[in-house]
Amino acid sequence: MIFSESLKKYGDFQRVYKQGKSYANKYLVMYVLRQDTLENRIGISVSKKVGNSVVRHRITRLIRESYRLNETKFEKGLTIVVVARAAAKGKSFSEIESALMHLGRLHSINMS
């Protein structure tokens, strides 16, 4: 991810959950908080309800890669948290990518 850094701290996630705006679809929930920075920050959360560690890490990788490939299409200066729903288990890359881009359009942060 050229233009983005990862969210790692619990407090950062909590701030986005409380102050950010959220939209959801069948596979993902996206929280967005606008910041005064030149780069985006992205955090990915996959609960144990989704599956075992192999399943959770696969979904995390699919979300991260979907974002990385479409990073230039998103506005700058955002803190984004993507939460995977249980329905995302076993879905293909194209389905996850489509869900991520759909949420970007709902938030009006997707410039494509």
ChimeraX commands (.cxc) that place a marker at each C-alpha (Angstrom):
marker #1 position 0.00,0.00,0.00 radius 0.5
marker #1 position 1.83,3.01,-1.33 radius 0.5
marker #1 position -0.35,5.82,0.01 radius 0.5
marker #1 position -1.71,4.20,3.16 radius 0.5
marker #1 position -0.59,2.91,6.51 radius 0.5
marker #1 position -2.24,0.31,8.72 radius 0.5
marker #1 position -4.23,1.00,11.85 radius 0.5
marker #1 position -2.93,-1.09,14.69 radius 0.5
marker #1 position -3.93,0.52,17.99 radius 0.5
marker #1 position -7.19,-0.28,19.74 radius 0.5
marker #1 position -7.82,3.41,20.44 radius 0.5
marker #1 position -7.56,4.28,16.74 radius 0.5
marker #1 position -10.19,1.67,15.88 radius 0.5
marker #1 position -12.47,2.91,18.68 radius 0.5
marker #1 position -12.23,6.53,17.51 radius 0.5
marker #1 position -13.28,5.55,13.99 radius 0.5
marker #1 position -16.15,3.40,15.31 radius 0.5
marker #1 position -17.47,6.25,17.47 radius 0.5
marker #1 position -16.85,9.29,15.28 radius 0.5
marker #1 position -16.92,7.80,11.78 radius 0.5
marker #1 position -19.79,7.14,9.43 radius 0.5
marker #1 position -20.63,3.56,8.48 radius 0.5
marker #1 position -22.22,1.75,5.58 radius 0.5
marker #1 position -22.62,-1.99,5.14 radius 0.5
marker #1 position -23.40,-4.57,2.51 radius 0.5
marker #1 position -23.71,-8.33,2.57 radius 0.5
marker #1 position -20.00,-9.07,3.15 radius 0.5
marker #1 position -18.40,-5.98,4.71 radius 0.5
marker #1 position -18.99,-2.98,6.95 radius 0.5
marker #1 position -16.92,0.16,6.30 radius 0.5
marker #1 position -16.38,2.98,8.78 radius 0.5
marker #1 position -14.83,6.20,7.46 radius 0.5
marker #1 position -13.48,9.16,9.40 radius 0.5
marker #1 position -12.09,12.16,7.51 radius 0.5
marker #1 position -8.70,13.46,8.72 radius 0.5
marker #1 position -6.43,16.36,7.72 radius 0.5
marker #1 position -3.63,14.20,6.34 radius 0.5
marker #1 position -2.18,13.46,2.93 radius 0.5
marker #1 position -2.47,9.70,3.25 radius 0.5
marker #1 position -5.11,7.16,4.20 radius 0.5
marker #1 position -4.99,4.83,7.17 radius 0.5
marker #1 position -6.78,1.49,6.91 radius 0.5
marker #1 position -7.65,-1.07,9.55 radius 0.5
marker #1 position -9.18,-4.49,8.94 radius 0.5
marker #1 position -11.14,-6.41,11.55 radius 0.5
marker #1 position -12.29,-10.02,11.21 radius 0.5
marker #1 position -14.04,-11.53,14.22 radius 0.5
marker #1 position -13.71,-15.09,15.48 radius 0.5
marker #1 position -17.38,-15.51,14.56 radius 0.5
marker #1 position -16.28,-15.56,10.90 radius 0.5
marker #1 position -14.14,-18.69,11.26 radius 0.5
marker #1 position -10.84,-20.11,12.44 radius 0.5
marker #1 position -7.53,-18.28,12.05 radius 0.5
marker #1 position -6.90,-19.63,8.54 radius 0.5
marker #1 position -10.26,-18.30,7.34 radius 0.5
marker #1 position -9.83,-14.95,9.13 radius 0.5
marker #1 position -6.35,-14.37,7.71 radius 0.5
marker #1 position -7.50,-15.25,4.20 radius 0.5
marker #1 position -10.32,-12.71,4.38 radius 0.5
marker #1 position -7.90,-10.11,5.77 radius 0.5
marker #1 position -5.51,-10.72,2.86 radius 0.5
marker #1 position -8.34,-10.46,0.32 radius 0.5
marker #1 position -9.54,-7.14,1.77 radius 0.5
marker #1 position -6.01,-5.72,1.97 radius 0.5
marker #1 position -5.21,-6.73,-1.61 radius 0.5
marker #1 position -8.55,-5.37,-2.88 radius 0.5
marker #1 position -7.76,-2.05,-1.26 radius 0.5
marker #1 position -4.14,-2.03,-2.47 radius 0.5
marker #1 position -5.10,-2.58,-6.10 radius 0.5
marker #1 position -7.75,0.17,-5.98 radius 0.5
marker #1 position -5.93,2.54,-3.64 radius 0.5
marker #1 position -5.58,5.31,-6.23 radius 0.5
marker #1 position -9.38,5.40,-6.66 radius 0.5
marker #1 position -9.98,6.43,-3.04 radius 0.5
marker #1 position -9.81,10.00,-1.75 radius 0.5
marker #1 position -6.87,10.97,0.47 radius 0.5
marker #1 position -7.01,11.98,4.13 radius 0.5
marker #1 position -9.27,9.19,5.39 radius 0.5
marker #1 position -9.13,6.71,8.22 radius 0.5
marker #1 position -10.96,3.58,7.09 radius 0.5
marker #1 position -11.92,0.52,9.13 radius 0.5
marker #1 position -13.28,-2.49,7.23 radius 0.5
marker #1 position -15.09,-5.15,9.25 radius 0.5
marker #1 position -15.76,-8.52,7.63 radius 0.5
marker #1 position -19.13,-10.16,8.16 radius 0.5
marker #1 position -19.62,-13.92,8.52 radius 0.5
marker #1 position -21.07,-14.03,4.99 radius 0.5
marker #1 position -17.61,-13.14,3.62 radius 0.5
marker #1 position -16.35,-16.62,4.55 radius 0.5
marker #1 position -15.43,-18.61,1.46 radius 0.5
marker #1 position -16.04,-15.76,-1.01 radius 0.5
marker #1 position -13.76,-15.12,-3.96 radius 0.5
marker #1 position -11.42,-12.19,-4.43 radius 0.5
marker #1 position -13.71,-10.58,-7.01 radius 0.5
marker #1 position -16.71,-10.73,-4.66 radius 0.5
marker #1 position -14.75,-9.10,-1.80 radius 0.5
marker #1 position -13.29,-6.49,-4.15 radius 0.5
marker #1 position -16.73,-5.68,-5.52 radius 0.5
marker #1 position -18.13,-5.32,-1.98 radius 0.5
marker #1 position -15.26,-2.99,-0.99 radius 0.5
marker #1 position -15.72,-0.77,-4.05 radius 0.5
marker #1 position -19.49,-0.70,-3.49 radius 0.5
marker #1 position -18.95,0.64,0.04 radius 0.5
marker #1 position -16.50,3.21,-1.32 radius 0.5
marker #1 position -19.21,4.46,-3.67 radius 0.5
marker #1 position -21.77,4.60,-0.84 radius 0.5
marker #1 position -19.37,6.73,1.24 radius 0.5
marker #1 position -18.65,8.89,-1.85 radius 0.5
marker #1 position -14.92,8.34,-1.32 radius 0.5
marker #1 position -14.43,6.27,-4.46 radius 0.5
marker #1 position -13.41,8.47,-7.37 radius 0.5
marker #1 position -14.17,5.94,-10.10 radius 0.5
marker link #1:1,2 radius 0.2
marker link #1:2,3 radius 0.2
marker link #1:3,4 radius 0.2
marker link #1:4,5 radius 0.2
marker link #1:5,6 radius 0.2
marker link #1:6,7 radius 0.2
marker link #1:7,8 radius 0.2
marker link #1:8,9 radius 0.2
marker link #1:9,10 radius 0.2
marker link #1:10,11 radius 0.2
marker link #1:11,12 radius 0.2
marker link #1:12,13 radius 0.2
marker link #1:13,14 radius 0.2
marker link #1:14,15 radius 0.2
marker link #1:15,16 radius 0.2
marker link #1:16,17 radius 0.2
marker link #1:17,18 radius 0.2
marker link #1:18,19 radius 0.2
marker link #1:19,20 radius 0.2
marker link #1:20,21 radius 0.2
marker link #1:21,22 radius 0.2
marker link #1:22,23 radius 0.2
marker link #1:23,24 radius 0.2
marker link #1:24,25 radius 0.2
marker link #1:25,26 radius 0.2
marker link #1:26,27 radius 0.2
marker link #1:27,28 radius 0.2
marker link #1:28,29 radius 0.2
marker link #1:29,30 radius 0.2
marker link #1:30,31 radius 0.2
marker link #1:31,32 radius 0.2
marker link #1:32,33 radius 0.2
marker link #1:33,34 radius 0.2
marker link #1:34,35 radius 0.2
marker link #1:35,36 radius 0.2
marker link #1:36,37 radius 0.2
marker link #1:37,38 radius 0.2
marker link #1:38,39 radius 0.2
marker link #1:39,40 radius 0.2
marker link #1:40,41 radius 0.2
marker link #1:41,42 radius 0.2
marker link #1:42,43 radius 0.2
marker link #1:43,44 radius 0.2
marker link #1:44,45 radius 0.2
marker link #1:45,46 radius 0.2
marker link #1:46,47 radius 0.2
marker link #1:47,48 radius 0.2
marker link #1:48,49 radius 0.2
marker link #1:49,50 radius 0.2
marker link #1:50,51 radius 0.2
marker link #1:51,52 radius 0.2
marker link #1:52,53 radius 0.2
marker link #1:53,54 radius 0.2
marker link #1:54,55 radius 0.2
marker link #1:55,56 radius 0.2
marker link #1:56,57 radius 0.2
marker link #1:57,58 radius 0.2
marker link #1:58,59 radius 0.2
marker link #1:59,60 radius 0.2
marker link #1:60,61 radius 0.2
marker link #1:61,62 radius 0.2
marker link #1:62,63 radius 0.2
marker link #1:63,64 radius 0.2
marker link #1:64,65 radius 0.2
marker link #1:65,66 radius 0.2
marker link #1:66,67 radius 0.2
marker link #1:67,68 radius 0.2
marker link #1:68,69 radius 0.2
marker link #1:69,70 radius 0.2
marker link #1:70,71 radius 0.2
marker link #1:71,72 radius 0.2
marker link #1:72,73 radius 0.2
marker link #1:73,74 radius 0.2
marker link #1:74,75 radius 0.2
marker link #1:75,76 radius 0.2
marker link #1:76,77 radius 0.2
marker link #1:77,78 radius 0.2
marker link #1:78,79 radius 0.2
marker link #1:79,80 radius 0.2
marker link #1:80,81 radius 0.2
marker link #1:81,82 radius 0.2
marker link #1:82,83 radius 0.2
marker link #1:83,84 radius 0.2
marker link #1:84,85 radius 0.2
marker link #1:85,86 radius 0.2
marker link #1:86,87 radius 0.2
marker link #1:87,88 radius 0.2
marker link #1:88,89 radius 0.2
marker link #1:89,90 radius 0.2
marker link #1:90,91 radius 0.2
marker link #1:91,92 radius 0.2
marker link #1:92,93 radius 0.2
marker link #1:93,94 radius 0.2
marker link #1:94,95 radius 0.2
marker link #1:95,96 radius 0.2
marker link #1:96,97 radius 0.2
marker link #1:97,98 radius 0.2
marker link #1:98,99 radius 0.2
marker link #1:99,100 radius 0.2
marker link #1:100,101 radius 0.2
marker link #1:101,102 radius 0.2
marker link #1:102,103 radius 0.2
marker link #1:103,104 radius 0.2
marker link #1:104,105 radius 0.2
marker link #1:105,106 radius 0.2
marker link #1:106,107 radius 0.2
marker link #1:107,108 radius 0.2
marker link #1:108,109 radius 0.2
marker link #1:109,110 radius 0.2
marker link #1:110,111 radius 0.2
marker link #1:111,112 radius 0.2
view
